[in-house]
Amino acid sequence: TETATDLVGTVADWLMTQALGEARMENLVEGCCNRLRAAGIPLWRAHVGYRTLHPLVEAISLVWERDAGLVSADIPHGQAHASEAWRRSPAFHMVETGVPFLRRRLTGSEALLDFPLLVELRDQGATDYLAYLVAFEGGEVGSQGQDGMIGSWATDRMSGFNDREIQSLIRIQRRLAVASKVIIKDQIAHNVLTTYLGPDAGRQVLDGQIKRGDGETIHAVIWYSDLRNSTSMADTMAADAYLGVLNTYFECTAGAVLANHGEVLRFIGDAVLAIFPIRDDGTKAGVACENAL
């Protein structure tokens, strides 16, 4: 038992090291699960879900399975809380009731399969299920402006998790939450700066170029696009319909710029201003012009 405890301690130390580095959530979750397995915890499946701040994505779901590795899924805006599967899940129940910890035996005389997901996991071979909810700033996860993460552990061992293993998982999930919070906040900062400043300018801000007067001189092909007849469309179309046209136009134009190694600097009303930089890394003027064309 002492040896197992020491091994779990190394997993906890590894998580803290990741929090101080530049790990990605996928690597953090997969590395944690693999190390827990090596420490003797009979993990079969693990899940981590969290909200993010991104123009296209509302939440991210990470599922690790012993025999399949880790799969990441982006959940678009409007879908995270709209699906029937979410509303009938243990996670939704925990968010709605504020329950921070939930355990369900999936087999035997103590089995309680009160959520469809538990039936699915049981049918796939799982025997025991532990779920947890962690708020990042206190309060309740899911409330207005409140972020956090929800996760679960599952095993397919016949006897399920024992008390020592449950204590170890509770210990690990706290440290996993700390490391996850650091990485998620860093990820959100990158998302916001990339969205509003562009990937290159956003990177420079994060690297420290933030004070007044910071900047650089670059050579670039300047690319500009304006929506024809936009004034008359704005005068004659319903607001929602016109915004739909604008969004489609921006997707076509800005999407093409990004797909060809350009950088969108600004949306100016119904116009797009972008550049195709000429850099010292081999992006010559002719290549930049071809990309822009």
C-alpha positions as CSV (number, residue, x, y, z in Angstrom):
1,T,0.0,0.0,0.0
2,E,2.8,2.4,0.8
3,T,4.4,1.7,-2.5
4,A,1.1,2.4,-4.3
5,T,0.7,5.6,-2.4
6,D,4.2,6.8,-3.3
7,L,3.4,6.0,-7.0
8,V,0.3,8.1,-6.9
9,G,2.3,10.8,-5.3
10,T,4.6,10.9,-8.3
11,V,1.5,11.4,-10.5
12,A,0.5,14.4,-8.3
13,D,4.0,15.9,-8.6
14,W,3.9,15.4,-12.4
15,L,0.6,17.3,-12.6
16,M,2.1,20.2,-10.7
17,T,5.1,20.2,-13.1
18,Q,2.7,20.4,-16.1
19,A,0.9,23.3,-14.5
20,L,4.2,25.3,-14.5
21,G,5.0,24.4,-18.1
22,E,3.2,24.8,-21.4
23,A,1.3,21.5,-21.7
24,R,-1.8,21.0,-23.7
25,M,-5.0,19.6,-22.1
26,E,-4.9,16.6,-24.3
27,N,-1.4,15.7,-23.2
28,L,-2.2,16.5,-19.5
29,V,-5.3,14.2,-19.4
30,E,-3.7,11.4,-21.4
31,G,-0.5,11.5,-19.4
32,C,-2.3,11.6,-16.1
33,C,-4.4,8.5,-17.0
34,N,-1.4,6.5,-18.2
35,R,0.5,7.3,-15.1
36,L,-2.4,6.4,-12.9
37,R,-2.5,3.0,-14.6
38,A,1.2,2.6,-14.1
39,A,0.6,3.4,-10.4
40,G,-1.8,0.5,-10.0
41,I,-5.2,2.3,-10.4
42,P,-7.4,0.1,-12.6
43,L,-8.6,2.8,-14.9
44,W,-10.6,1.8,-17.9
45,R,-12.1,5.2,-19.0
46,A,-11.7,8.8,-18.0
47,H,-13.6,12.0,-19.1
48,V,-12.9,15.7,-18.7
49,G,-15.2,18.4,-19.9
50,Y,-14.9,22.2,-19.6
51,R,-16.2,25.4,-21.1
52,T,-13.9,27.6,-23.2
53,L,-14.0,31.1,-24.7
54,H,-13.9,30.8,-28.5
55,P,-15.9,32.2,-31.3
56,L,-16.9,28.8,-32.6
57,V,-16.6,26.4,-29.6
58,E,-18.5,26.5,-26.4
59,A,-17.0,23.5,-24.6
60,I,-14.4,20.8,-25.0
61,S,-14.8,17.1,-24.1
62,L,-11.8,14.8,-23.6
63,V,-12.4,11.1,-23.3
64,W,-9.5,8.6,-22.6
65,E,-10.0,4.9,-22.9
66,R,-7.4,2.3,-21.9
67,D,-7.5,0.5,-25.3
68,A,-8.2,3.5,-27.5
69,G,-6.2,6.4,-26.1
70,L,-7.6,10.0,-26.0
71,V,-10.2,11.6,-28.2
72,S,-11.0,15.3,-28.1
73,A,-14.3,16.8,-29.3
74,D,-15.2,20.5,-29.8
75,I,-18.8,21.3,-28.9
76,P,-20.1,24.3,-30.9
77,H,-22.1,27.1,-29.4
78,G,-25.7,26.2,-28.7
79,Q,-25.1,22.4,-28.6
80,A,-23.6,21.9,-25.2
81,H,-26.8,22.4,-23.3
82,A,-29.3,21.6,-26.0
83,S,-28.7,17.9,-26.5
84,E,-31.0,15.3,-24.9
85,A,-27.9,13.2,-24.0
86,W,-26.5,16.1,-22.0
87,R,-29.7,16.7,-20.1
88,R,-30.0,13.0,-19.1
89,S,-26.3,12.7,-18.1
90,P,-24.7,12.5,-14.6
91,A,-22.8,15.7,-15.4
92,F,-25.9,17.7,-16.0
93,H,-27.4,16.4,-12.8
94,M,-24.3,17.4,-10.9
95,V,-24.2,20.9,-12.4
96,E,-27.9,21.4,-11.7
97,T,-27.8,20.2,-8.1
98,G,-24.3,21.3,-7.2
99,V,-23.3,17.8,-6.2
100,P,-19.5,17.7,-6.2
101,F,-19.0,13.9,-6.2
102,L,-21.1,11.0,-7.5
103,R,-20.4,7.3,-7.4
104,R,-22.4,4.5,-9.1
105,R,-21.8,0.8,-8.9
106,L,-22.7,-0.5,-12.4
107,T,-22.8,-4.2,-11.6
108,G,-23.8,-6.5,-8.7
109,S,-26.4,-6.1,-6.0
110,E,-25.5,-2.4,-5.4
111,A,-25.8,-1.4,-9.0
112,L,-27.7,1.9,-9.7
113,L,-28.1,2.7,-13.3
114,D,-30.1,5.9,-13.1
115,F,-28.6,7.6,-16.2
116,P,-28.5,6.3,-19.8
117,L,-24.7,6.8,-19.9
118,L,-24.2,4.4,-17.0
119,V,-26.2,1.7,-18.9
120,E,-23.9,2.3,-21.9
121,L,-20.8,2.0,-19.9
122,R,-22.0,-1.1,-18.1
123,D,-22.8,-2.7,-21.5
124,Q,-19.2,-1.9,-22.6
125,G,-17.8,-3.6,-19.5
126,A,-17.5,-1.0,-16.9
127,T,-18.2,-2.0,-13.3
128,D,-17.7,1.2,-11.2
129,Y,-18.1,4.9,-12.0
130,L,-16.9,8.1,-10.1
131,A,-17.7,11.6,-11.3
132,Y,-16.5,14.9,-9.9
133,L,-17.3,18.6,-10.3
134,V,-14.8,21.4,-9.6
135,A,-15.4,25.2,-9.7
136,F,-12.4,27.3,-10.6
137,E,-13.4,30.5,-8.8
138,G,-15.7,29.2,-6.1
139,G,-19.4,29.2,-6.4
140,E,-21.2,26.8,-8.6
141,V,-20.1,25.5,-12.0
142,G,-22.6,26.4,-14.7
143,S,-23.9,29.5,-13.1
144,Q,-23.6,32.8,-14.9
145,G,-19.9,33.6,-15.5
146,Q,-18.7,30.6,-13.5
147,D,-16.2,28.2,-15.0
148,G,-14.9,24.9,-13.9
149,M,-14.5,21.3,-15.1
150,I,-16.4,18.1,-14.7
151,G,-14.8,14.7,-15.0
152,S,-15.2,11.0,-14.3
153,W,-13.3,7.8,-13.8
154,A,-14.5,4.3,-14.6
155,T,-13.0,0.8,-14.2
156,D,-13.9,-2.6,-15.6
157,R,-12.4,-4.6,-12.7
158,M,-14.9,-7.0,-11.4
159,S,-14.7,-5.6,-7.8
160,G,-14.7,-2.0,-8.9
161,F,-12.6,0.7,-7.1
162,N,-11.5,0.1,-3.5
163,D,-11.5,2.7,-0.8
164,R,-7.7,3.4,-1.2
165,E,-8.1,3.9,-5.0
166,I,-11.0,6.3,-4.5
167,Q,-9.0,8.3,-2.1
168,S,-6.1,8.4,-4.6
169,L,-8.4,9.5,-7.4
170,I,-9.9,12.3,-5.2
171,R,-6.4,13.4,-4.5
172,I,-5.4,13.4,-8.1
173,Q,-8.5,15.1,-9.4
174,R,-7.8,18.1,-7.3
175,R,-4.3,18.5,-8.7
176,L,-5.6,17.7,-12.2
177,A,-8.1,20.6,-11.7
178,V,-5.3,23.0,-10.7
179,A,-3.2,22.1,-13.7
180,S,-6.2,22.2,-16.0
181,K,-7.3,25.6,-14.8
182,V,-3.8,27.0,-15.6
183,I,-3.8,25.5,-19.0
184,I,-7.4,26.4,-19.8
185,K,-6.9,30.0,-18.9
186,D,-3.8,30.1,-21.0
187,Q,-5.7,28.5,-23.9
188,I,-8.5,31.1,-23.6
189,A,-6.0,33.9,-23.6
190,H,-4.5,32.6,-26.9
191,N,-8.0,32.1,-28.3
192,V,-9.1,35.7,-27.5
193,L,-5.9,37.3,-28.8
194,T,-5.9,35.2,-32.0
195,T,-9.5,36.1,-32.6
196,Y,-9.2,39.8,-32.1
197,L,-5.6,40.5,-33.1
198,G,-4.6,37.6,-35.3
199,P,-2.2,34.7,-34.6
200,D,1.0,36.6,-35.1
201,A,0.1,39.8,-33.3
202,G,-1.5,37.8,-30.5
203,R,1.7,35.8,-30.1
204,Q,3.7,39.0,-29.8
205,V,1.4,40.4,-27.1
206,L,1.8,37.2,-25.1
207,D,5.5,37.3,-25.6
208,G,5.6,40.7,-23.9
209,Q,5.1,43.3,-26.7
210,I,2.2,45.1,-25.0
211,K,3.4,48.6,-23.9
212,R,2.7,51.7,-26.0
213,G,5.1,52.0,-28.9
214,D,5.9,48.3,-29.2
215,G,5.7,47.1,-32.8
216,E,7.7,46.0,-35.8
217,T,8.2,47.0,-39.4
218,I,7.4,44.3,-42.0
219,H,7.0,44.0,-45.7
220,A,3.7,42.5,-46.9
221,V,1.2,42.3,-49.6
222,I,-1.9,44.2,-48.5
223,W,-5.2,42.5,-49.4
224,Y,-8.6,44.3,-49.1
225,S,-12.1,43.2,-49.9
226,D,-15.4,45.1,-49.7
227,L,-18.9,43.7,-50.1
228,R,-20.6,45.1,-53.2
229,N,-24.0,46.9,-52.7
230,S,-23.8,46.5,-49.0
231,T,-25.5,49.9,-48.3
232,S,-28.5,49.1,-50.3
233,M,-28.7,45.6,-48.8
234,A,-28.6,47.1,-45.3
235,D,-31.4,49.5,-46.2
236,T,-33.7,46.8,-47.7
237,M,-33.0,43.6,-45.8
238,A,-34.1,42.5,-42.4
239,A,-31.3,42.9,-39.8
240,D,-31.0,39.1,-39.2
241,A,-30.9,38.4,-42.9
242,Y,-28.3,41.0,-43.5
243,L,-26.1,39.7,-40.7
244,G,-26.4,36.3,-42.2
245,V,-25.1,37.6,-45.5
246,L,-22.2,39.4,-43.7
247,N,-21.2,36.2,-41.8
248,T,-21.3,34.2,-45.0
249,Y,-19.2,36.9,-46.8
250,F,-16.6,37.0,-44.0
251,E,-16.4,33.2,-44.0
252,C,-15.7,33.2,-47.7
253,T,-13.2,36.1,-47.8
254,A,-11.4,35.8,-44.4
255,G,-11.6,32.0,-44.6
256,A,-9.7,32.2,-48.0
257,V,-7.1,34.5,-46.5
258,L,-6.4,32.2,-43.6
259,A,-6.4,29.1,-45.8
260,N,-3.6,30.7,-47.9
261,H,-1.2,31.8,-45.1
262,G,-2.5,35.3,-44.8
263,E,-3.4,37.3,-41.6
264,V,-6.7,39.1,-41.2
265,L,-5.9,42.4,-39.5
266,R,-9.4,43.9,-39.2
267,F,-13.0,43.7,-40.2
268,I,-14.1,47.3,-41.2
269,G,-17.9,47.3,-41.4
270,D,-18.4,45.1,-44.4
271,A,-14.8,45.0,-45.5
272,V,-11.8,42.7,-44.7
273,L,-8.3,44.1,-44.4
274,A,-5.6,41.4,-44.5
275,I,-1.9,41.0,-45.2
276,F,0.4,38.3,-46.6
277,P,3.8,38.9,-44.9
278,I,7.1,38.7,-46.7
279,R,9.4,37.2,-44.1
280,D,13.0,36.1,-43.7
281,D,11.9,32.5,-43.2
282,G,11.7,32.0,-47.0
283,T,8.3,33.6,-47.7
284,K,9.5,35.7,-50.6
285,A,7.6,38.5,-52.4
286,G,6.5,36.3,-55.2
287,V,5.2,33.6,-52.9
288,A,3.3,36.2,-50.9
289,C,1.8,37.6,-54.0
290,E,0.7,34.2,-55.2
291,N,-0.9,33.4,-51.9
292,A,-2.7,36.7,-52.0
293,L,-3.9,36.1,-55.5
